[in-house]
Amino acid sequence: MNPSPTIAALLADTLLVLHLAVIAFVLLGLALAWIGWWRRWPWVHRRSWRSLHLAMCVWIALQTWLGQLCPLTIWEQELRRLAGQATHDQSFIGHWLSRLIYWDAPWWAFTLIYTVFALIVVATWVAVRPTGRPPSS
């Protein structure tokens, strides 16, 4: 059973916002690990969020090496199709979030960027060691 075009468009916009949240987590997670280390914030050593961050970064890089699009992108495009929209025919917010998230660049550029970023996250894992619980000050 397919959703109505209105519901499909709303779901596509919601997925776009979720996609932006994932990107923010990936980018800010790295910055917060280093800022937290410098500021001696104990929570940046929590293994749970650091493991999730590392896994997401490695998974994103691996997807590009395998030539796969992000599932969020695929689902959003399918919902836009069900809504009768082209990927550029979106709501105002959807249009601007898409411009922020989706860049026009060759595939190898994304593979390089995501791989280097994942390697930096792995190096951060080693330099700013996560623990099972925050270290005592």
C-alpha positions as CSV (number, residue, x, y, z in Angstrom):
1,M,0.0,0.0,0.0
2,N,1.5,3.3,-1.1
3,P,1.1,6.5,0.9
4,S,-0.9,9.4,-0.6
5,P,1.2,11.9,-2.5
6,T,0.9,14.4,0.4
7,I,2.0,11.9,3.0
8,A,4.8,10.7,0.7
9,A,6.1,14.3,0.3
10,L,5.9,14.9,4.0
11,L,7.8,11.6,4.7
12,A,10.4,12.6,2.1
13,D,10.9,16.0,3.8
14,T,11.2,14.2,7.2
15,L,13.8,11.8,5.8
16,L,15.7,14.8,4.5
17,V,15.7,16.4,7.9
18,L,16.9,13.0,9.4
19,H,19.6,12.9,6.8
20,L,20.8,16.4,7.9
21,A,20.8,15.2,11.5
22,V,23.0,12.2,10.6
23,I,25.4,14.5,8.7
24,A,25.5,16.9,11.7
25,F,26.2,14.0,14.1
26,V,29.0,12.8,11.9
27,L,30.6,16.2,11.5
28,L,30.0,17.6,14.9
29,G,30.9,14.3,16.6
30,L,34.5,14.5,15.4
31,A,34.8,18.2,16.4
32,L,33.2,17.5,19.8
33,A,35.7,14.6,20.5
34,W,38.6,17.0,20.1
35,I,37.1,20.0,21.8
36,G,36.0,17.7,24.6
37,W,39.5,16.3,24.9
38,W,41.0,19.8,25.0
39,R,38.3,21.1,27.5
40,R,38.6,17.8,29.5
41,W,34.9,17.0,29.1
42,P,34.6,13.4,30.5
43,W,31.6,12.4,28.4
44,V,33.6,12.6,25.1
45,H,35.3,9.3,26.3
46,R,32.0,7.4,26.4
47,R,32.4,4.3,24.3
48,S,28.7,4.1,23.3
49,W,28.5,7.4,21.3
50,R,32.1,7.1,20.1
51,S,31.4,3.6,18.8
52,L,28.2,4.8,17.0
53,H,30.1,7.7,15.5
54,L,33.0,5.5,14.3
55,A,30.7,2.9,12.9
56,M,28.7,5.5,11.0
57,C,31.8,7.1,9.5
58,V,33.3,3.7,8.4
59,W,29.9,2.6,7.0
60,I,29.5,5.8,5.0
61,A,33.1,5.4,3.5
62,L,32.5,1.7,2.8
63,Q,29.3,2.5,1.0
64,T,31.1,4.8,-1.4
65,W,33.8,2.2,-2.0
66,L,31.0,-0.2,-2.9
67,G,29.4,2.3,-5.2
68,Q,26.2,2.5,-3.1
69,L,24.0,5.4,-2.3
70,C,23.0,6.1,1.2
71,P,19.7,4.3,2.1
72,L,18.2,7.6,3.3
73,T,18.8,9.1,-0.2
74,I,17.3,6.1,-1.9
75,W,14.2,6.1,0.4
76,E,13.8,9.9,0.0
77,Q,13.9,9.6,-3.8
78,E,11.4,6.8,-3.8
79,L,9.0,8.8,-1.6
80,R,9.4,11.8,-3.9
81,R,8.5,9.6,-6.9
82,L,5.4,8.3,-5.0
83,A,4.5,11.9,-4.3
84,G,4.8,12.7,-8.0
85,Q,7.8,15.0,-7.4
86,A,11.1,15.2,-9.2
87,T,14.0,15.5,-6.8
88,H,14.2,19.2,-7.5
89,D,10.4,19.8,-7.1
90,Q,10.2,19.9,-3.3
91,S,8.9,22.1,-0.5
92,F,10.9,25.2,0.3
93,I,12.7,23.6,3.2
94,G,13.2,20.4,1.3
95,H,14.7,22.3,-1.6
96,W,17.2,24.2,0.6
97,L,18.1,21.1,2.7
98,S,18.7,19.2,-0.5
99,R,21.1,21.9,-1.8
100,L,22.9,21.7,1.5
101,I,23.2,17.9,1.5
102,Y,23.5,16.9,-2.1
103,W,26.5,18.2,-4.0
104,D,27.3,17.8,-7.7
105,A,30.7,16.2,-7.8
106,P,32.3,13.1,-9.3
107,W,31.8,9.8,-7.3
108,W,35.6,9.5,-6.7
109,A,35.5,12.9,-4.8
110,F,33.0,11.6,-2.4
111,T,34.9,8.3,-1.9
112,L,38.1,10.3,-1.2
113,I,36.4,12.7,1.2
114,Y,34.5,10.1,3.1
115,T,37.6,7.8,3.3
116,V,39.8,10.6,4.6
117,F,37.2,11.6,7.1
118,A,36.8,8.0,8.3
119,L,40.5,7.7,8.7
120,I,40.6,10.9,10.8
121,V,37.8,9.5,13.0
122,V,39.8,6.3,13.5
123,A,42.9,8.3,14.4
124,T,40.8,10.3,16.8
125,W,39.6,7.0,18.4
126,V,43.2,6.2,19.1
127,A,44.2,9.7,20.2
128,V,41.1,10.5,22.3
129,R,40.6,7.0,23.8
130,P,37.0,6.0,24.6
131,T,36.4,4.1,27.8
132,G,33.5,2.2,29.2
133,R,32.7,5.1,31.5
134,P,33.9,8.7,31.7
135,P,37.3,9.0,33.3
136,S,37.4,10.6,36.7
137,S,39.1,14.0,36.8
